[in-house]
Amino acid sequence: MKLKLDENGHVVVQDGKPVYTKDDGTDVAFDAPGTVATISRLNGEAKGHREAKEAAETKLKGFEGITDPAEAIKALETIKNLDAKKLVDAGQVEKVREEAIKATEEKYAPIVKERDSLKGELHSEKIGGSFSRSKFIADKLAIPSDLVEARFGKNFGIEEGKVVAKDSNGNPIFSQSRPGELADFDESLEFLVNAYPQKEAIMKGSGGGGGGASGKGGTTQPGGGKTITRDQFDGLDPRAQAAKMKEGITVVDGGS
């Protein structure tokens, strides 16, 4: 990156932050105080991880000589059963324990199901809501938010109550303007769109969202993109819709 200068040779400043020009020609304001604070925080976290690792290694020394943890645990369970034989046969202890576990699982199954359902609803609201409220989609993309979510939704998840994104390799997407911090939703989505092979077909002003007569498979536009009407798209099954998105098809308003 290069420091951006104005026509008088002065450093360009945005919101009190110096502006740098990246290799792709886009500008980004560099938050130096935030970066220093982040580095300090990361150093503190690294120290904490190192101390935790050393503490764990110290505890593990007490287990030296145990080559098969599973067998060791099995032996301990056998000893417990032998001690309980004063009350009932060791085989009965295992049976009673299995029945107790089964009864507990059955009792709490509805609660677990409700919890999983609520988690699914939270996931849908947080991620789906982020797509529907996205300024990047509204300003830059030529397709509606639900289609953007159909293509890129799998890259987003919820961690510690926050929406986070990962690239195609499963790596977290970090902010370019806030080094060391995770990118927010729109910055993450912009990163994913820029890496999308059919990017030009879904960007506004790229020729991918024009009108024209459309056939069953979509119409090729002068800009190289292909379109399909909303009615035609809604008439496809989910697998066919996903295939159209992968082909870079753009959905436009209008009947069949």
C-alpha positions in Angstrom: 0.0 0.0 0.0 1.1 3.6 -0.6 0.3 6.7 1.4 -2.2 8.8 -0.5 -1.3 12.4 -1.2 -3.3 15.3 -2.6 -2.3 17.6 -5.4 -0.2 19.7 -3.0 1.7 16.7 -1.8 -0.1 16.6 1.6 -1.3 13.4 3.2 -5.0 12.8 2.6 -6.8 12.3 5.9 -10.3 10.8 6.5 -12.0 11.0 9.9 -8.6 11.9 11.4 -6.9 8.8 9.8 -4.3 8.8 7.1 -5.5 7.3 3.8 -3.6 4.6 2.0 -4.1 3.4 -1.6 -4.1 -0.4 -1.9 -2.6 -2.3 -4.9 -6.0 -2.7 -6.5 -6.5 1.1 -6.5 -9.0 1.3 -3.7 -8.5 3.6 -0.6 -8.6 2.6 3.0 -8.2 4.8 6.1 -5.6 3.4 8.5 -6.5 3.4 12.2 -3.1 3.6 13.8 -4.2 4.0 17.4 -6.7 1.1 17.0 -3.9 -1.0 15.4 -1.6 -0.4 18.3 -4.3 -1.2 20.8 -5.1 -4.4 18.9 -1.4 -5.5 18.8 -1.2 -4.9 22.6 -4.3 -6.9 23.1 -3.1 -9.8 20.9 0.2 -9.8 22.8 -1.7 -10.1 26.0 -3.7 -12.9 24.6 -0.6 -14.7 23.4 0.9 -14.4 26.9 -2.2 -15.9 28.4 -2.2 -18.8 25.9 1.5 -19.5 26.7 0.9 -19.5 30.4 -2.2 -21.8 30.0 -0.1 -24.1 27.8 2.7 -24.3 30.4 0.1 -25.0 33.2 -1.4 -27.8 31.1 2.0 -29.3 30.4 2.7 -29.3 34.2 -0.6 -31.1 34.9 0.1 -33.7 32.2 3.3 -34.7 33.8 1.3 -36.5 36.5 -0.1 -38.8 33.8 3.3 -39.9 32.4 3.4 -43.6 31.8 -0.3 -43.9 30.7 -0.1 -44.8 27.0 -3.7 -45.7 26.5 -6.1 -43.2 28.2 -9.2 -45.2 27.1 -7.9 -48.3 28.9 -7.0 -46.3 32.0 -10.6 -44.9 32.2 -12.0 -48.4 31.7 -9.9 -49.7 34.5 -11.1 -46.9 36.8 -14.7 -47.7 35.9 -14.2 -51.4 36.7 -12.8 -50.5 40.2 -15.8 -48.3 40.8 -18.1 -51.1 39.9 -16.2 -53.5 42.2 -16.6 -51.1 45.1 -20.3 -50.9 44.4 -20.7 -54.7 44.6 -21.3 -54.3 48.3 -24.8 -53.2 47.3 -25.5 -54.8 43.9 -23.8 -56.9 41.3 -21.3 -55.0 39.1 -23.3 -55.9 36.0 -26.5 -54.5 37.5 -24.7 -51.2 38.2 -24.0 -50.8 34.5 -27.6 -51.6 33.7 -29.0 -49.1 36.2 -26.7 -46.5 34.9 -27.7 -47.0 31.3 -31.4 -46.9 32.3 -30.8 -43.6 34.2 -29.1 -42.1 31.2 -31.9 -43.2 28.9 -34.5 -41.8 31.2 -32.7 -38.4 31.5 -32.3 -38.2 27.7 -36.0 -38.9 27.2 -37.0 -36.3 29.8 -34.9 -33.5 28.3 -35.4 -34.4 24.6 -38.2 -31.8 24.2 -36.0 -29.1 25.8 -33.1 -30.0 23.6 -35.4 -29.9 20.5 -36.7 -26.5 21.5 -33.2 -25.2 22.1 -32.1 -26.4 18.6 -35.1 -24.8 17.1 -34.5 -21.5 18.7 -30.8 -21.6 17.7 -32.0 -22.2 14.1 -34.4 -19.3 14.3 -31.7 -17.0 15.7 -29.2 -18.1 13.0 -31.9 -17.4 10.3 -32.8 -14.0 11.8 -29.2 -12.7 12.4 -27.8 -13.9 9.1 -30.9 -13.4 6.9 -31.5 -10.0 8.5 -27.9 -9.0 7.8 -28.4 -9.7 4.1 -31.7 -7.9 3.9 -30.3 -4.8 5.7 -27.0 -4.8 3.8 -26.0 -1.4 2.3 -23.4 -3.1 0.1 -26.2 -5.2 -1.6 -28.5 -2.2 -2.0 -25.8 0.1 -3.4 -23.5 -2.3 -5.4 -25.3 -5.5 -6.4 -27.9 -6.0 -9.2 -29.6 -8.9 -7.6 -31.9 -9.0 -4.5 -30.7 -9.9 -1.0 -32.3 -13.3 -0.9 -30.4 -14.4 -4.0 -27.2 -13.0 -2.5 -27.9 -15.0 0.6 -28.5 -18.2 -1.5 -25.0 -17.9 -3.0 -23.0 -16.5 -0.1 -25.0 -17.5 3.0 -22.9 -20.6 3.6 -19.9 -18.4 4.3 -21.5 -16.8 7.3 -22.1 -18.2 10.8 -22.7 -17.1 14.4 -19.9 -17.2 17.0 -20.4 -15.9 20.5 -23.6 -14.2 19.3 -22.0 -12.3 16.5 -22.2 -12.8 12.7 -18.8 -13.8 11.3 -17.7 -14.8 7.8 -15.1 -17.2 6.5 -13.6 -17.5 3.0 -13.7 -20.5 0.7 -10.9 -22.2 2.7 -12.7 -21.8 6.0 -10.4 -19.0 7.2 -11.9 -16.0 9.1 -12.1 -12.8 7.1 -10.3 -9.9 8.7 -10.8 -6.2 8.2 -8.4 -4.3 6.0 -9.1 -1.0 7.7 -8.9 -2.4 11.3 -5.9 -4.8 11.3 -6.3 -7.7 13.7 -10.1 -7.3 13.9 -12.7 -9.4 12.1 -14.4 -7.7 9.2 -18.0 -6.6 9.6 -20.8 -8.1 7.5 -20.6 -5.7 4.5 -16.8 -5.8 4.4 -16.9 -9.6 4.5 -19.6 -9.8 1.8 -17.6 -7.4 -0.4 -14.5 -9.6 0.0 -16.5 -12.7 -1.0 -18.1 -11.0 -4.0 -14.7 -9.8 -5.2 -13.5 -13.4 -5.2 -16.7 -14.7 -7.0 -15.9 -15.9 -10.5 -19.1 -14.4 -11.9 -18.7 -11.1 -10.0 -19.4 -9.0 -13.1 -22.8 -10.7 -13.6 -24.2 -9.6 -10.3 -22.6 -6.1 -9.9 -24.6 -3.0 -10.8 -23.5 -1.3 -14.0 -21.7 -4.5 -15.2 -24.2 -5.5 -17.8 -25.4 -8.4 -15.7 -28.8 -6.9 -14.7 -30.3 -5.7 -18.0 -33.7 -6.5 -19.4 -34.6 -8.3 -22.6 -36.7 -11.2 -23.8 -36.0 -14.3 -21.7 -36.3 -18.0 -22.5 -36.5 -20.9 -20.1 -32.7 -21.0 -19.5 -32.2 -17.2 -19.3 -31.3 -14.6 -21.9 -27.7 -13.5 -22.7 -27.2 -9.8 -22.4 -24.8 -7.5 -24.3 -22.6 -7.3 -21.2 -22.1 -11.1 -21.2 -24.4 -11.8 -18.3 -27.6 -14.0 -18.4 -30.9 -13.2 -16.8 -34.1 -15.1 -15.8 -37.3 -13.6 -14.7 -38.4 -13.8 -11.0 -41.4 -16.0 -12.0 -39.2 -18.4 -13.9 -36.7 -18.6 -11.0 -39.5 -19.1 -8.4 -40.8 -22.0 -10.5 -37.6 -23.9 -10.2 -36.8 -26.4 -7.4 -34.2 -25.4 -4.8 -31.4 -27.5 -6.5 -32.1 -25.9 -9.9 -32.2 -22.4 -8.3 -28.8 -23.1 -6.7 -27.4 -24.2 -10.1 -28.6 -21.0 -11.8 -26.9 -18.9 -9.1 -23.6 -20.8 -9.7 -23.9 -20.1 -13.4 -24.0 -16.4 -12.7 -27.7 -16.0 -13.7 -29.2 -12.7 -12.7 -32.9 -12.7 -11.6 -34.9 -9.7 -12.9 -38.4 -8.5 -12.1 -41.2 -9.4 -14.5 -43.4 -12.3 -15.5 -42.6 -15.3 -17.7 
